[in-house]
Amino acid sequence: MVADPLGILGALTAADHVDSPAVLVDGTERRPAGCDASGERPAEPRAWILLTGFLVLTFWMTFRSPTRLSSHVVGDSGDPMLILWILGWVQHAIPHGWDAVWNTNIFFSTRNTLAYSDSLLSVAIVEWPLRAVFGAALSLNVIALAAQTATLWFTYRVALLLTRSWPASVIAALAFAFSTPVLSQLGHYQLMLTGFLVPLTLLLLVRYLERFQLRYGIGVGLAFAALATSATYYGLMMAVGVVVIVVGYLLWFRPRPLWPCLRGLAAGAVVAAVITAPVAIQYMKLQDDNYFRRSFNSVVAAHPGDFLSPADDDFLLTDLPVFEDHAFDRTLENRLFPGIVALVFGAVGIVVVVRGLRRRGRPESSGTPDATGSDPESARRWRSRMTLLIVAAGVISVLLAFGDNIYISGRQVQLPFGFFRDHVPGFSGIRATSRFVVLGQCALALCAAFGVRALLGRLGRRAATVTFALLCVVLIAETARSVPLVRVPSGAAVEAADSLIARRPAGTVVELPIWTIPEDPSWAYLEAPRQYVSLLDGNNRINGYSGYAPKGYVPLAGAVGQFPAAVAMKELDRRAVRYVVLRTSVIGQQNPIFAKLLHRDGVGRYTPATARAMIARIPPERVRRVTRVAGAYVVELRPPRAAR
């Protein structure tokens, strides 16, 4: 069992039907939000029943193939292979020290190359023992299914805390975890594996503001640190969201004295800073170089039409007239349709929440709504206010999703993200600003829970049960889509060259053909599978694939690609390259769109005849030995005479 010294996990997973003990605050007996005078909370299904149901639904929505769990992952041969390499590299390098973690084996001899993408440090540590037992594919699938189930669970817990209705909270969980903006990122594992930290951070923050208990403040810091050290996009998004909620709370509630309210958050901030600072420094080093500062790319920012864009392989919505014009010709970053149920009940829920601010029943003993008071009306108003603060954070995140500017009636209007990009550390590395919509989707799902609760409360038991079941079916049906799976490269035919190099003396490697246009999507599908397999030997490589390519990489790749010409040999000698791998087969199961191109001679592989002709042109005194293995020729070079 995982240690839980702060008691956070136990508090968040405890069943809500148990009695909640009263506490004394300023001499007054108070109980958790939503409790009646007896301290009892609404009954709900047992946690294991809900978690089992969530796991089954997660498997159906995100994988579906029990026979391929140990051999395939969701997505294609691009970014999922990059994620497998990142996790494997971090696990390989941690025993060798902090510098080894960040100075990976790609793009030799460039340093700090792990910072070219999300580092996934916290995920790598969790996945490490699983990979040792189950292998790369199965361990990633296990942790991905667990993360998606946790997204459902923690969204459910936030909604239950605010609405006090478990059926409405289930609807909120489905409306967020299975929404198009979330499911569209299935192939981007850094987002899928950390998405549960978004509702978990909100849950811990609301819990803290409910009672100002230190453990929840520290929990907010830990959750944020785990997010920031694994997924930069969501980390920055939640940093903005937490600031909005806390500042809004202080302005709206005006707690006095102030320090008891802030001390737990201050402790959480210190914890988060201590954990994230070493990682943040690596990314700040990178972005201090203007070469690595990304400019605004409107293609992967949010646009108004994106909110009517379901997934292009959605089973249901793409054939409906209202969505047909928005279903195609968009990137996966622009699939932002919130969902029919979420929109309808979210609109109703906003009205319900605003109405919840009104005074009803007997007057309060204090001047502000009270989260822990014995007055149910006071507690209800407190929950309404907290919901509106989360909505405010969601609205600001959606605004940031539109990027630096937007055109209205032909005129360019500057948006806040431009200021963030220029003045707030971390934002200069953001490319797909549309991903910030996720916090807005979470807020909408929570509002939908209020709308569902209002509807179910007006129905009889049988009608409410039928309506609840129907809403669950609609939510699943409207976002169900085909799930692409790709085989993880393995086996003797794939691993032969790297296994051979692993048995020989260490030395820098270059794999040919080498891709020379990093902006071309084919770059990912050629280099990422090779990069993953390179973990077998761990040697430095000229090749690489990540969120960036280093300065000077394009001319270097162009020169090296002319091997064995003198210009190529000169560059190889400068980097002390010992092994040249001439690939005669393409590694990985390729998307049909790119397969034809990558299988062309000299593009993604060489024919055996071409490879032999290249070897014949190498000066004999430079060849130590040539070994033919499955899918490649491995040429071991001698250093130039002057270097011997």
C-alpha positions in Angstrom: 0.0 0.0 0.0 1.2 3.5 -0.8 2.2 5.5 2.2 -0.1 8.4 2.9 1.6 10.3 5.8 -0.6 13.4 5.4 -3.8 11.5 5.3 -4.8 13.2 2.1 -5.6 10.0 0.1 -7.7 8.5 2.8 -9.7 11.7 3.2 -10.4 11.9 -0.5 -11.5 8.3 -0.9 -13.6 7.9 2.2 -17.2 7.2 1.5 -19.4 10.2 2.0 -22.2 8.4 3.8 -20.3 8.1 7.0 -20.8 10.5 9.9 -18.5 13.5 9.8 -17.3 14.7 13.2 -18.0 18.3 14.1 -15.1 20.5 14.9 -14.8 23.7 17.0 -13.9 26.8 15.1 -13.8 30.1 17.1 -15.8 28.4 19.8 -18.6 27.3 17.4 -19.5 23.7 16.5 -19.1 23.4 12.7 -19.4 20.5 10.3 -18.2 19.9 6.7 -20.0 21.6 3.8 -23.4 20.1 3.0 -23.9 18.2 6.2 -27.1 18.5 8.1 -27.3 19.0 11.8 -26.6 15.3 12.5 -23.4 15.5 10.5 -24.5 12.9 7.9 -23.8 13.2 4.2 -25.9 11.8 1.3 -25.5 8.1 0.7 -23.6 7.0 -2.3 -22.4 3.7 -3.8 -19.4 2.1 -2.3 -16.1 3.4 -3.7 -15.0 0.0 -5.1 -18.3 -0.2 -7.2 -17.8 3.2 -8.7 -14.1 2.6 -9.3 -14.8 -0.7 -11.0 -17.4 0.9 -13.2 -15.1 3.8 -14.1 -12.3 1.3 -15.0 -14.6 -0.7 -17.3 -15.8 2.5 -19.0 -12.2 3.8 -19.3 -11.1 0.5 -21.0 -14.0 0.7 -23.4 -13.4 4.3 -24.3 -9.6 4.3 -24.6 -8.3 0.9 -25.5 -10.9 -1.9 -26.1 -8.5 -4.7 -26.9 -7.6 -7.0 -24.0 -5.4 -9.2 -26.3 -3.1 -6.4 -27.3 -2.5 -4.7 -23.9 1.1 -6.1 -23.7 2.0 -5.3 -27.3 0.2 -2.1 -28.5 -0.3 1.4 -27.2 -2.9 4.0 -28.2 -1.8 6.3 -31.0 0.7 5.9 -33.8 4.5 5.5 -34.2 5.2 9.1 -33.5 4.6 10.8 -30.1 3.7 7.5 -28.2 7.2 6.2 -29.1 8.7 9.5 -27.9 6.9 9.0 -24.6 8.1 5.5 -24.2 11.6 6.7 -24.8 11.3 9.6 -22.3 10.1 7.2 -19.6 12.8 4.7 -20.3 15.5 7.3 -20.5 14.6 8.9 -17.2 14.5 5.5 -15.5 17.9 4.6 -17.1 19.5 7.9 -16.2 18.3 8.6 -12.6 21.0 6.3 -11.0 23.6 8.2 -12.9 22.7 11.7 -11.6 20.7 14.8 -12.4 22.9 15.8 -15.4 22.5 12.4 -17.0 18.7 12.7 -16.8 18.7 16.0 -18.8 21.6 15.3 -21.2 20.0 12.4 -23.1 21.4 10.2 -25.9 19.8 12.2 -28.7 21.1 15.1 -30.8 24.7 14.5 -29.7 26.5 16.6 -28.6 23.7 19.0 -27.6 23.0 19.3 -23.9 19.7 19.6 -21.9 17.8 17.7 -24.6 15.2 16.2 -22.2 13.9 19.8 -21.9 12.9 19.7 -25.5 9.7 18.0 -24.4 7.8 17.3 -21.2 10.1 15.5 -18.8 7.5 13.1 -17.3 9.7 12.8 -14.2 6.9 12.0 -11.8 5.3 9.6 -14.2 8.6 7.8 -14.9 9.2 7.2 -11.2 5.7 5.7 -10.8 6.0 3.6 -13.9 9.5 2.3 -13.2 8.7 -0.8 -11.2 5.8 -1.6 -13.5 8.0 -1.5 -16.5 10.5 -3.8 -14.8 7.8 -6.4 -14.2 5.5 -6.0 -17.2 7.6 -4.5 -20.0 7.2 -1.1 -21.7 3.8 -1.6 -23.5 1.8 -3.2 -20.7 3.2 -0.9 -18.0 2.3 2.1 -20.0 -1.2 0.8 -20.7 -1.7 -0.1 -17.0 -0.7 3.3 -15.8 -2.7 5.0 -18.6 -5.9 3.1 -17.6 -5.3 3.9 -14.0 -4.8 7.6 -14.8 -8.0 7.8 -16.8 -9.9 6.0 -14.1 -8.5 8.5 -11.6 -9.6 11.4 -13.8 -13.2 10.1 -13.5 -12.8 9.5 -9.8 -11.4 12.8 -8.8 -13.8 14.7 -11.0 -16.6 12.8 -9.3 -15.2 13.7 -5.9 -15.1 17.4 -6.7 -18.6 17.4 -8.1 -19.9 15.4 -5.0 -18.3 17.9 -2.7 -20.0 20.8 -4.4 -23.4 19.3 -5.4 -24.0 16.6 -2.7 -25.5 14.4 -5.4 -23.7 11.2 -6.5 -25.7 10.7 -9.7 -25.0 14.2 -10.8 -21.4 13.8 -9.9 -21.1 10.7 -12.1 -22.4 12.7 -15.0 -19.8 15.4 -14.3 -17.1 12.8 -14.3 -18.2 11.4 -17.6 -18.7 14.8 -19.1 -15.1 15.8 -18.3 -13.0 12.6 -18.6 -14.7 11.5 -21.9 -15.1 14.9 -23.5 -13.6 15.5 -26.9 -10.9 17.9 -25.7 -9.6 15.2 -23.3 -10.0 12.1 -25.5 -8.5 13.8 -28.5 -5.2 13.9 -26.7 -5.1 10.1 -26.1 -1.9 9.8 -28.2 -0.2 12.5 -26.2 0.5 10.4 -23.2 2.0 13.2 -21.2 -1.5 14.8 -21.1 -3.4 11.5 -20.7 -1.2 10.3 -17.8 -1.5 13.6 -15.9 -5.0 14.7 -16.7 -6.3 13.3 -13.3 -4.2 15.9 -11.5 -6.4 18.7 -12.8 -9.6 17.7 -10.8 -7.4 16.4 -8.0 -5.8 19.8 -7.6 -9.2 21.4 -7.6 -10.5 18.9 -5.1 -7.6 19.5 -2.7 -7.9 23.3 -3.1 -11.7 23.3 -2.3 -11.0 21.0 0.6 -8.4 23.4 1.9 -10.6 26.5 1.5 -13.4 24.5 3.3 -11.4 24.2 6.5 -7.9 25.6 6.1 -6.3 22.3 7.1 -2.6 22.2 6.5 -2.6 18.7 4.9 -4.8 19.9 2.0 -2.6 23.0 1.4 0.4 20.7 1.2 -1.6 18.3 -1.0 -2.3 21.2 -3.5 1.4 21.8 -3.7 2.2 18.1 -4.2 -0.5 17.7 -6.9 0.7 20.8 -8.7 4.3 19.7 -8.5 3.5 16.3 -10.0 1.7 18.0 -12.8 4.3 20.6 -13.5 7.2 18.1 -13.5 5.4 15.9 -16.1 3.1 18.1 -18.3 4.1 21.7 -18.8 0.9 22.7 -20.5 -1.4 21.5 -17.7 1.1 22.7 -15.1 0.9 26.3 -16.4 -2.9 26.0 -16.9 -3.4 24.9 -13.3 -1.0 27.6 -12.0 -3.3 30.2 -13.5 -6.4 28.4 -12.3 -5.2 28.1 -8.7 -4.2 31.8 -8.6 -7.6 32.9 -10.0 -9.5 30.7 -7.4 -7.4 31.8 -4.4 -7.4 35.5 -5.3 -11.1 35.3 -6.0 -11.7 33.7 -2.6 -9.7 36.3 -0.8 -11.6 39.2 -2.5 -15.0 37.6 -2.2 -14.8 36.1 1.3 -12.4 38.6 2.9 -11.3 36.1 5.6 -10.0 37.7 8.8 -7.5 37.1 10.1 -5.7 36.5 6.9 -2.8 34.3 7.9 -4.8 31.2 9.0 -6.3 31.2 5.5 -2.9 31.5 3.8 -0.6 29.4 5.8 -1.5 26.1 4.3 -1.3 27.5 0.8 2.0 29.0 1.6 3.2 25.6 2.8 1.9 24.0 -0.4 3.7 26.7 -2.5 7.0 26.0 -0.7 6.6 22.3 -1.3 5.7 22.9 -5.0 8.6 25.3 -5.4 11.2 22.9 -3.9 10.1 20.0 -6.1 9.6 22.0 -9.4 12.5 24.5 -9.1 15.2 22.1 -10.3 13.0 21.1 -13.3 11.9 24.7 -14.0 15.6 25.8 -14.1 16.3 23.3 -16.9 13.4 24.7 -19.0 14.3 28.3 -18.2 17.9 27.6 -19.5 16.4 26.4 -22.7 14.0 29.3 -23.2 16.7 31.9 -22.4 17.8 31.1 -26.0 15.5 32.9 -28.4 15.9 29.9 -30.8 13.8 27.9 -28.4 11.1 30.5 -27.8 8.0 29.6 -29.7 6.1 32.3 -31.5 2.3 32.2 -31.7 0.9 29.6 -34.0 -2.8 30.3 -34.8 -3.3 26.9 -36.3 -3.2 25.2 -33.0 -4.9 27.9 -31.0 -8.6 27.7 -30.2 -11.1 29.2 -32.7 -14.9 29.7 -32.2 -15.6 27.0 -34.8 -13.5 24.5 -32.9 -16.2 24.3 -30.2 -18.4 22.6 -32.7 -15.7 20.2 -33.8 -16.0 16.6 -32.5 -13.3 14.0 -33.2 -13.1 13.2 -36.9 -13.6 9.5 -36.2 -16.5 10.1 -33.7 -19.1 7.3 -34.2 -22.1 9.6 -33.9 -21.6 13.3 -34.2 -19.7 13.7 -37.4 -22.7 12.7 -39.5 -25.0 15.3 -37.9 -25.5 18.4 -40.0 -24.6 20.9 -37.2 -21.2 19.3 -36.8 -20.5 18.1 -40.3 -18.8 21.3 -41.5 -16.5 21.3 -38.4 -15.6 17.6 -38.2 -12.8 17.6 -40.7 -9.8 19.6 -41.9 -8.8 20.4 -38.3 -5.8 19.2 -36.2 -6.5 17.2 -33.1 -5.6 20.3 -31.1 -8.8 21.9 -32.5 -11.2 19.2 -31.5 -12.9 21.1 -28.7 -16.6 20.3 -28.8 -17.7 20.2 -25.1 -20.5 17.7 -25.5 -24.3 18.1 -25.8 -25.0 17.0 -22.3 -22.3 19.2 -20.8 -23.5 22.3 -22.8 -27.2 21.9 -22.0 -26.9 21.0 -18.4 -23.9 23.3 -17.9 -26.1 26.2 -18.9 -28.8 25.1 -16.5 -26.3 24.5 -13.8 -24.9 28.1 -14.0 -28.4 29.4 -13.3 -28.8 26.9 -10.4 -25.5 28.0 -9.0 -26.2 31.7 -9.2 -29.6 31.1 -7.6 -27.8 29.2 -4.9 -26.2 32.5 -3.8 -29.6 33.9 -2.6 -30.5 34.0 1.0 -33.1 31.5 2.2 -34.3 30.3 5.5 -33.1 31.8 8.8 -30.5 34.5 8.9 -26.8 33.6 9.2 -24.9 34.3 12.4 -22.0 35.7 10.3 -21.8 38.0 7.4 -20.5 35.6 4.8 -21.5 32.1 3.6 -19.8 29.5 5.8 -18.4 26.2 4.5 -18.4 24.5 7.8 -21.3 26.1 9.6 -24.4 24.2 10.9 -26.7 26.3 8.7 -27.3 24.2 5.5 -28.2 27.4 3.6 -24.9 29.0 4.5 -23.1 25.9 3.3 -25.0 25.8 0.1 -24.1 29.4 -0.7 -20.5 28.6 0.1 -20.5 25.8 -2.4 -22.1 28.0 -5.0 -19.4 30.6 -4.5 -16.6 28.0 -4.8 -18.2 26.7 -8.0 -18.3 30.2 -9.5 -14.7 30.7 -8.6 -13.8 27.4 -10.5 -16.0 28.7 -13.4 -14.0 31.9 -13.4 -10.7 30.0 -13.6 -12.2 27.9 -16.4 -13.3 31.0 -18.4 -9.8 32.5 -18.1 -8.2 29.3 -19.2 -10.5 29.2 -22.3 -9.6 32.8 -23.1 -5.9 31.8 -22.9 -6.6 28.9 -25.2 -7.3 31.4 -28.0 -3.6 32.4 -27.9 -1.9 35.8 -28.4 -4.6 37.4 -30.6 -7.8 36.9 -32.5 -9.4 38.6 -35.5 -12.8 40.1 -35.0 -14.4 41.7 -38.1 -11.0 41.8 -39.8 -9.3 43.6 -36.9 -6.7 42.0 -34.7 -7.5 42.0 -31.0 -4.7 41.3 -28.6 -5.4 38.7 -25.9 -3.8 38.0 -22.5 -1.7 35.1 -23.7 0.6 37.4 -25.6 1.5 39.1 -22.3 2.0 35.8 -20.6 4.3 34.6 -23.4 6.5 37.7 -23.1 6.6 38.2 -19.4 5.7 34.9 -17.5 8.3 32.2 -17.4 7.3 29.0 -19.2 4.7 30.4 -21.5 7.2 31.2 -24.2 7.5 27.5 -24.9 3.8 27.0 -25.4 2.7 26.0 -28.9 -0.8 24.4 -28.8 -2.6 27.0 -26.7 -5.9 25.2 -27.4 -5.0 22.7 -24.7 -5.8 25.3 -22.0 -9.5 24.6 -22.8 -9.3 21.5 -20.5 -9.8 23.5 -17.3 -12.8 25.2 -18.9 -14.2 21.8 -19.8 -13.8 20.6 -16.2 -15.6 23.7 -14.9 -18.4 23.1 -17.4 -18.8 19.5 -16.3 -19.1 20.7 -12.7 -21.8 23.1 -13.6 -23.5 20.3 -15.6 -23.7 18.4 -12.3 -25.8 21.2 -10.7 -28.1 21.1 -13.7 -28.5 17.3 -13.5 -29.1 17.5 -9.8 -31.8 20.0 -10.3 -33.5 17.8 -12.9 -33.3 14.6 -11.0 -34.5 16.3 -7.8 -37.8 17.1 -9.6 -38.4 13.5 -10.7 -39.6 10.5 -8.9 -37.2 7.7 -7.9 -37.9 5.5 -11.0 -37.9 8.4 -13.4 -34.7 9.8 -11.9 -33.0 6.4 -12.3 -34.1 6.1 -15.9 -33.0 9.7 -16.7 -29.6 9.1 -15.0 -29.0 6.0 -17.0 -30.1 7.7 -20.2 -27.7 10.6 -19.6 -24.8 8.2 -19.0 -25.5 6.4 -22.3 -25.8 9.7 -24.2 -22.5 11.0 -22.8 -20.6 7.8 -23.8 -22.3 7.6 -27.2 -21.6 11.3 -28.2 -17.8 11.0 -27.6 -17.2 7.3 -28.5 -14.7 7.1 -31.3 -12.4 4.6 -32.9 -9.2 4.1 -31.0 -6.0 3.8 -33.0 -3.5 1.2 -31.6 0.1 0.8 -32.7 2.5 -2.1 -32.0 5.4 -1.2 -29.9 8.6 -2.1 -31.8 10.2 -5.3 -30.4 11.7 -8.6 -31.5 14.9 -9.7 -33.1 14.2 -8.1 -36.5 13.7 -4.7 -34.8 16.3 -4.9 -32.1 19.2 -6.6 -33.9 21.3 -3.5 -34.7 20.9 -2.0 -31.2 21.5 -5.3 -29.5 24.7 -5.8 -31.4 26.0 -2.3 -30.5 25.1 -2.9 -26.9 27.6 -5.8 -26.9 30.4 -3.8 -28.4 32.5 -0.9 -27.0 30.5 2.3 -26.3 30.6 4.9 -29.1 28.5 7.6 -30.8 26.0 6.3 -33.3 24.3 7.8 -36.4 21.4 6.0 -38.1 20.8 6.6 -41.8 18.8 7.7 -43.6 18.5 10.7 -41.3 15.6 13.1 -41.6 16.5 16.7 -42.5 13.2 18.6 -42.2 12.1 18.7 -38.5 8.9 20.6 -39.5 7.7 17.7 -41.6 5.5 15.2 -39.7 7.3 12.3 -41.2 10.3 13.2 -38.9 8.4 11.8 -35.9 7.5 8.5 -37.6 11.0 7.8 -38.8 13.1 8.8 -35.8 10.8 8.2 -32.8 10.7 4.4 -33.1 14.4 4.2 -33.6 14.9 6.4 -30.6 12.8 4.1 -28.4 14.8 1.1 -29.6 18.0 3.0 -28.9 17.4 2.4 -25.2 18.8 -1.1 -25.7 22.3 0.3 -26.0 22.0 3.8 -24.6 24.8 5.2 -26.8 24.8 8.8 -27.9 23.2 9.5 -31.3 23.4 12.2 -33.9 19.7 11.5 -34.6 16.8 12.5 -32.5 13.1 13.5 -32.3 11.4 15.8 -29.8 9.5 19.0 -29.4 12.5 20.9 -30.8 15.5 20.2 -32.9 18.7 21.9 -31.8 20.2 24.9 -33.6 22.3 23.7 -36.5 20.6 20.3 -36.7 19.3 20.8 -40.3 22.6 21.5 -41.9 24.3 18.8 -39.8 21.7 16.2 -40.9 22.0 17.3 -44.5 25.8 16.8 -44.4 25.7 13.5 -42.5 23.0 12.2 -44.9 25.7 12.3 -47.7 27.6 9.5 -46.1 30.2 8.3 -47.0 31.2 11.6 -48.8 34.0 13.6 -47.3 31.6 16.3 -45.9 29.8 13.5 -44.0 33.0 11.9 -42.7 34.2 15.3 -41.5 31.1 15.8 -39.4 31.2 12.3 -38.0 34.8 12.6 -37.0 34.1 15.9 -35.2 31.6 14.0 -33.0 33.8 10.8 -32.7 31.1 8.6 -34.4 32.0 5.0 -34.0 28.9 3.3 -35.5 26.9 4.0 -38.6 23.7 2.1 -38.9 22.3 1.8 -42.4 18.7 0.8 -42.0 17.3 -1.5 -44.7 13.9 -1.6 -43.0 11.7 1.0 -41.3 11.2 0.4 -37.6 7.7 0.5 -36.3 4.2 0.0 -37.6 3.6 3.0 -39.8 0.5 5.1 -40.6 -0.5 4.4 -44.2 -0.3 8.1 -44.9 3.5 8.0 -44.3 4.4 4.4 -45.0 4.8 4.8 -48.7 7.2 7.8 -48.3 9.2 6.2 -45.5 9.7 3.0 -47.4 11.3 4.7 -50.4 15.0 4.1 -50.9 17.0 6.8 -49.3 14.1 8.4 -47.4 13.3 6.1 -44.5 15.5 3.1 -45.4 17.9 1.9 -48.0 17.6 -1.1 -50.2 20.2 -3.7 -49.5 21.9 -3.0 -52.8 22.1 0.8 -52.0 23.5 0.0 -48.5 26.2 -2.3 -49.9 27.1 0.4 -52.5 27.5 3.0 -49.8 29.7 0.6 -47.7 31.9 0.0 -50.8 32.7 3.7 -51.1 33.9 4.0 -47.5 37.8 4.4 -47.5 39.0 0.9 -46.5 41.3 2.3 -43.8 38.3 3.8 -42.0 36.3 0.5 -41.7 36.9 -1.6 -38.6 34.2 -4.1 -39.5 30.8 -4.4 -41.1 28.0 -6.6 -39.8 24.8 -7.5 -41.5 21.9 -7.9 -39.1 18.2 -8.1 -39.6 17.0 -4.8 -41.0 20.4 -3.1 -41.1 24.1 -3.0 -41.8 26.2 -1.9 -38.8 29.4 -0.2 -39.9 32.0 0.2 -37.2 34.4 3.0 -38.1 38.1 3.5 -37.2 39.1 7.0 -36.2 41.0 9.0 -38.8 44.7 8.4 -38.8 45.5 11.7 -37.2 43.4 10.9 -34.2 44.9 7.4 -33.6 
